[in-house]
């Protein structure tokens, strides 16, 4: 299962995090990889805020 999400602005991460959680509603494990400074931690924070 692969899907790609793009954000051009930080404000879009709230929407993208909701989309990711909806798309992966039955899965509880994620792997994040990317260059240093691309926003992995920021996205993870947004995902955690919507997980509740």
Backbone as CSV, one residue per row, in Angstrom:
resi,resn,N_x,N_y,N_z,CA_x,CA_y,CA_z,C_x,C_y,C_z
1,UNK,0.848,-1.170,0.000,0.000,0.000,0.000,0.892,1.230,0.000
2,UNK,0.829,1.991,-1.040,1.615,3.223,-1.164,0.722,4.372,-1.584
3,UNK,0.959,5.507,-0.962,0.277,6.731,-1.358,1.216,7.872,-1.025
4,UNK,1.242,8.862,-1.870,2.138,9.989,-1.670,1.335,11.242,-1.346
5,UNK,1.787,11.958,-0.335,1.172,13.223,0.070,2.227,14.312,-0.049
6,UNK,1.839,15.474,-0.533,2.750,16.604,-0.667,2.201,17.800,0.093
7,UNK,3.084,18.490,0.796,2.723,19.740,1.459,3.697,20.811,1.017
8,UNK,3.164,21.909,0.588,4.009,23.039,0.201,4.153,24.045,1.340
9,UNK,3.229,23.983,2.303,3.247,24.897,3.443,2.970,24.110,4.716
10,UNK,3.466,24.602,5.843,3.245,23.933,7.121,1.762,23.847,7.470
11,UNK,0.997,24.831,7.048,-0.428,24.844,7.357,-1.154,23.653,6.744
12,UNK,-0.609,23.060,5.720,-1.239,21.917,5.056,-1.045,20.614,5.821
13,UNK,-0.141,20.584,6.801,0.132,19.341,7.517,-1.064,18.843,8.324
14,UNK,-1.889,19.738,8.836,-3.082,19.294,9.570,-4.008,18.507,8.644
15,UNK,-4.239,19.020,7.456,-5.092,18.324,6.492,-4.451,16.999,6.073
16,UNK,-3.167,17.031,5.776,-2.475,15.820,5.333,-2.448,14.767,6.430
17,UNK,-2.243,15.178,7.667,-2.223,14.197,8.752,-3.587,13.524,8.911
18,UNK,-4.662,14.280,8.748,-6.001,13.681,8.790,-6.188,12.705,7.633
19,UNK,-5.725,13.077,6.450,-5.827,12.197,5.282,-5.032,10.907,5.490
20,UNK,-3.846,11.019,6.048,-3.027,9.832,6.312,-3.733,8.911,7.289
21,UNK,-4.269,9.456,8.361,-4.946,8.629,9.354,-6.212,7.993,8.791
22,UNK,-6.931,8.703,7.938,-8.109,8.115,7.294,-7.704,6.993,6.337
23,UNK,-6.654,7.211,5.583,-6.191,6.234,4.594,-5.637,4.977,5.254
24,UNK,-5.059,5.138,6.431,-4.409,4.009,7.116,-5.151,3.633,8.391
25,UNK,-6.442,3.775,8.407,-7.215,3.601,9.644,-7.022,2.252,10.314
26,UNK,-6.707,1.210,9.559,-6.538,-0.111,10.172,-5.085,-0.414,10.518
27,UNK,-4.156,0.450,10.154,-2.740,0.208,10.407,-2.237,1.123,11.517
28,UNK,-1.400,0.567,12.376,-0.928,1.348,13.509,0.576,1.582,13.499
29,UNK,1.292,1.058,12.512,2.738,1.246,12.454,3.098,2.024,11.201
30,UNK,3.976,3.000,11.365,4.414,3.831,10.256,5.935,3.853,10.225
31,UNK,6.476,4.024,9.048,7.913,4.226,8.872,8.089,5.546,8.140
32,UNK,8.913,6.402,8.698,9.211,7.676,8.069,10.683,7.708,7.708
33,UNK,10.967,8.084,6.491,12.363,8.240,6.097,12.478,9.438,5.176
34,UNK,13.583,10.087,5.260,13.835,11.260,4.438,15.059,11.985,4.936
35,UNK,15.489,12.943,4.177,16.658,13.729,4.538,16.386,14.508,5.832
36,UNK,17.458,14.862,6.487,17.366,15.649,7.708,16.769,17.024,7.383
37,UNK,15.793,17.440,8.171,15.216,18.767,7.996,14.057,18.859,7.025
38,UNK,13.506,17.711,6.577,12.400,17.772,5.612,11.025,17.840,6.281
39,UNK,10.962,17.665,7.608,9.691,17.814,8.316,9.080,16.535,8.858
40,UNK,9.876,15.481,8.984,9.339,14.218,9.503,8.774,14.381,10.916
41,UNK,9.527,15.007,11.780,9.076,15.196,13.160,7.847,16.094,13.221
42,UNK,7.801,17.115,12.414,6.652,18.018,12.380,5.402,17.276,11.926
43,UNK,5.537,16.414,10.932,4.407,15.614,10.475,3.969,14.635,11.556
44,UNK,4.912,14.008,12.227,4.581,13.063,13.297,3.829,13.772,14.418
45,UNK,4.235,14.978,14.760,3.514,15.762,15.766,2.073,16.007,15.336
46,UNK,1.871,16.368,14.081,0.509,16.605,13.568,-0.307,15.312,13.604
47,UNK,0.307,14.187,13.268,-0.395,12.905,13.336,-0.813,12.588,14.767
48,UNK,0.073,12.833,15.707,-0.246,12.553,17.120,-1.391,13.431,17.618
49,UNK,-1.455,14.664,17.184,-2.535,15.557,17.603,-3.892,15.073,17.106
50,UNK,-3.933,14.430,15.948,-5.189,13.955,15.380,-5.514,12.523,15.779
51,UNK,-4.589,11.832,16.396,-4.795,10.447,16.784,-5.798,10.300,17.918
52,UNK,-5.940,11.308,18.733,-6.798,11.236,19.921,-8.232,11.048,19.584
